Amino acid sequence: RTLTGETESRFSRYYTHDDPPDDDGLTECREAARKLEDRYGLTVCMGQLAEDMAPWDYTFEAEYQPDAIMAQLGAMEQALEVYPDGFLQQVKDRSGGNLSVVLLRGIYGKDGDTVPSADGLQYWSGGPCIALAATPTMDQNLYHEMEHVLDTCILSATPALDDWNSLNPADFSYDLNYASYNETDHVNSPYLNGDERAFIDSYSMTYPHEDRARIMEYAMMPFNDASGSAAAWIFKAAKG
């Protein structure tokens, strides 16, 4: 009994790489992951396999909490349901490899041109890979990283994105730098405020592909339907 009179413990085990949970919890997660793999034709990576999937300039920390993994799988399924039938097959055909989704507790940069930590990451390893940390915005992060995959597919098929800069304000240029980025960059810029707003946030001003990914992630969220107040400036930021 505590000083508040409660008799039920509110503590739970925090499982780690060295102290994994019982097999039953992870087995249930693997079964749920296999259902998603069969349904969408992708690969879901968890645990040690997920850590081993890290590219050279990042470190991955695996998630071992069964409840957290199940929440990730649920968010992932909800996000994938938005895409039309056959979408991931087209991605596979265009990109030349199967999509792998890597579920993690944390993503940490270790190179001079990376951010210290990230909620999501898109890279290539025998095919397109999307790494996602366990966050409340995992579905939104998946949309963001999926746009990076689509960028590659589009660039391999058409020169349309070559004209992207022509859609920006005439005197604007991207930072082209991750290492010095912080969320307060450009906070007072007219490009983020008022009638001249042309970008969603500072991060969308780092690189053209991050600009497109920011637009995609917000446009894909359910609160951005045609009647939503958030949609107005998002589609304005989408360069008209």
N, C-alpha and C positions, 0 to 999 in steps of 0.2 A: 504493500500500500504506500502511495506517495503522499506528500504533504497536501496535495489537492484532493485526496480521498480516492483517487483512481486506483484500480487494482489491475487494469489491463496494461501491459507493456506496449509502448509506442515505438520501440526500437525494432529494427529488422537487420538481418545480416547484410553486410556489404561485400559481395563476392568479388574476388580479384583473380588475376592470372594464377597466382600462387595458392589461392583458396577458392576454387570453383565450387559451384553449387552441386547438389546431388544430380545424378544423371537424368532423373525424371523430368526436372525442369527444363534442361537443355534439350532433351529428346522431344518434348512438346514443341519447343521453338523450332527445331530442325524439321519436324513434320509440317508445321505451318509454313516454313520457308519453302519446302518442297512443293507444296500446293501452289504457291506463287510462281515458282520456277516452271511448273507444268502449265499453268494458266497463261503465262506471259512469255515463255520461252527465253528466260534470262537466268542468270546465276546469282544466288544470294550467298555472300561470304560472311561468316561469323567466327568469333573466337580466335584461336591461333591462326587459322587461315586468313582471317581479316587482317591481323597484324602483319602477316607475311606479304600481303598485297600492297604494302606501302611503297610509293615511288621513292627515288633516291633522296629527294629534297624534303620529305615529310616523315614524321613518325606517327604511327597509328597505335592507339590504346584500345584494346578490345573491350567490349561490354560483356559482362558475365552475369548480370542481374536478369533472370528469366522474365520478370515483369517488364523490365525496361526493353528487352528484346522484343517481347510480344507487342508492346506499344509501338515500337519501331515498325514491325511488320504490319500492324494495323494501319498506321499512317501511310506506309508505302503502298499498301493495297488501295487505300482510299484515293491516293494521288494518281496511281496508274489507271484507275477506273475512268478518269476524265479523258484519257486519250482514246481516239477511235480504234475500232477493231483493226488489227493488222499493223498498227503503228510501229510497234517494236520490231516486227519482222522487216519492215521497210528500213528502219534504222540499221538493223543488222546487215541487210543487203547493201546499203549505201556505205556503211562504215567498214565492212569487211570483217566483222567480228561480233561475237555474242556480247550483249550488255551484261556487265557484272555490277551488282549493287553491294557495296561493302558497308556493313553495319558496325558502328564503333561507339565507344564511350568518348573518345577525344581524338582530334586531328591537330598535329603540332608541326609548324614549319621549322626547318633547321638550316635553311639556306638564306643568303643575304637578300634575295628578292622574293621572299615569301612572307606572309603574315605570321605572327607568332602562334596563333591558333585559328581554327576555322570550323564553321558548322557544316561545311560541305566542300567537296573537291572533285573536279573532273580531270581525268588523265587517261593515258592509253597504256595498256599492257596486254597485247594479243587481241585487243578489241577495246571498245569504250568502257571505262570504269567510272562509277560514281560512288564516292565515299561519303557517308552521312553520319554525323555525330548524333547522339541521343539528345534532341532538343524539342521543345514544344512546337517549333516551326519546321519540323522535318519535311512535311509535305511541300511547303513553300521552297525549302532548300532543294528538294528533288527537282522541282520545276526549273529552278535556276540552273542547276548543273545539267539538266537535260537540254537546255538551250545551248550550252557549250557543245554538246554532242551534235545538235542540229546545225550549229554554225559550220562544223566540219563537213557535214553532209551537204549543206548548201554550197559551201565554197568549192567542193569538188564537182559540182554540177552546173554552176552558173557564176558569172562575175558580178551578180547583183549587189553583193555587199561592198564591192569596190567603191560605190557611190555613197556609202553611209555618211561620211563626213560632210557631204553636201547638204545633209538634212539638219546639221547642227548650226547654231549661230555662227556667223561669218568669222568672228574674232575668237572663237573658242578652240582650245586644243586640250587633248587628254593629258593627264599627268604621266601616263606610261610608267608607273612605279607602284609597287605594292609595299615595299619596305617602309616608306615614310608615311603611308596612309594612316589616318585616324578619322573617327566619325565626325569630328568638328571641322575638318577641312572644308573650305568653301561655304561654311554655314551662313555667311552673310552675302553670298554671291547672288546677284539677280537671277542667275540661272537656276537657283533653288527656291526662289521666292517671287510672289506677285505674278503679274501678267507676263513677265519674261521667263517664267519657269520653263525649263527645257529638259530637266533631269529629275529623277526620283530622289536621289540622295548623293552624298559625296562619293560613295563607292562606285556609282554608275559613271563617275567622271574620271575614273582611273584608266580604263581601257575601253575601246569600242565593244569588245565582246562582253565585258562586264555591264556595259550600258544596255545591250540587247538582253542579257540574262536577267537584269533587274526588271526591265519592262515585262519580260515573259513571266517571271515568278509572281509579280503582282497582278498581271492581267489574268492569270490562270486561277487565282484564288476566288472562292465563291462569293465573297463580299463585293467583287468588282463586276457585277452584272450591269446591264445597260442603264438601269435606273439608279444605280448606286452613286452616292456623291463622290466616293473615292475614284470612281471610274473616270470622271471628267478630266482630272488632271493627269491620270495615268495615261489615258489615250492621247492627251495633249503632249505628254512627255514622250509618247511613242512617235513623235515627229509628225503628227497629223495623220 
